[in-house]
Amino acid sequence: MTTLALRVRTLLLSVPEATRIGPIRRATCLFSQGQSADAVYFIEDGLIKLTRTSETGSRIISSIHGPGQLLGEDVLAEQTRINYTAAETLTPATVYRVPREALRRMVYVNPDVASAFVTYILERSRELEEKAELLCLYDVEYRILHYLSNLAKLVKPIQDGLGHQLPLTQLELADLVGATRETTSTTLNLLERRGLIVLSRRLMTVHSPATLMDAARNQLTLRNGAG
């Protein structure tokens, strides 16, 4: 965990009302889109995806979170406290749940808690700005390489040292990178033929996050050179 994550964890677990939940099975919903926001969650272990469904039924995965990250910051809103997204576990997970009123009390009376949350929310804001930049300015291959590299850092390496296994379907990755399933599948098959990843049912194995980022930079260099 990062220094900020450890700081947030220490502060949250000092709240008497904080409760440990887990291990939670894969595909468990922690909270639903539109549900009243009543708690914040700190991820101790596992991966959790945040999804948003439109009025027409289209869905995106806005982000995927791992150990040391928070979910449910909507609880800090003064008035309308509705979860903008739904949270569902991608892997077995363990989280700490802190009720809204307990958290707000700590934020109001403890400057360290307030400072940690402001810093964390600013980091999340930058992540969303980065995602907007990726969607608008980069092609699908670059986006896939970027996200797979970052996600691989959230999971422990396989014991035999042959890479990092991501419990993602191709449809889930398409929802995350903002591409069609067909384009995502075609790009993944290309990356597999280049030896960068291994595809299997509900799993993508990344040999090296650093190698994927190098491939993304090389792909960008070639594209700019061609232009």
Secondary structure, DSSP 4 states (H G I P E B T S, - for coil): --HHHHHHHHHHHTSTT-EEEEEEPTT-EEE-TTSB--EEEEEEES-EEEEEE-TTS-EEEEEEE-TT-EE-GGGG-SS--B-SSEEEESS-EEEEEEEHHHHHHHHHH-HHHHHHHHHHHHHHHHHHHHHHHHHHHS-HHHHHHHHHHHHHTTSPPPTTSS-EEE---HHHHHHHHT--HHHHHHHHHHHHHTTSEEEETTEEEES-HHHHHHHHHHHHHHHHHH-
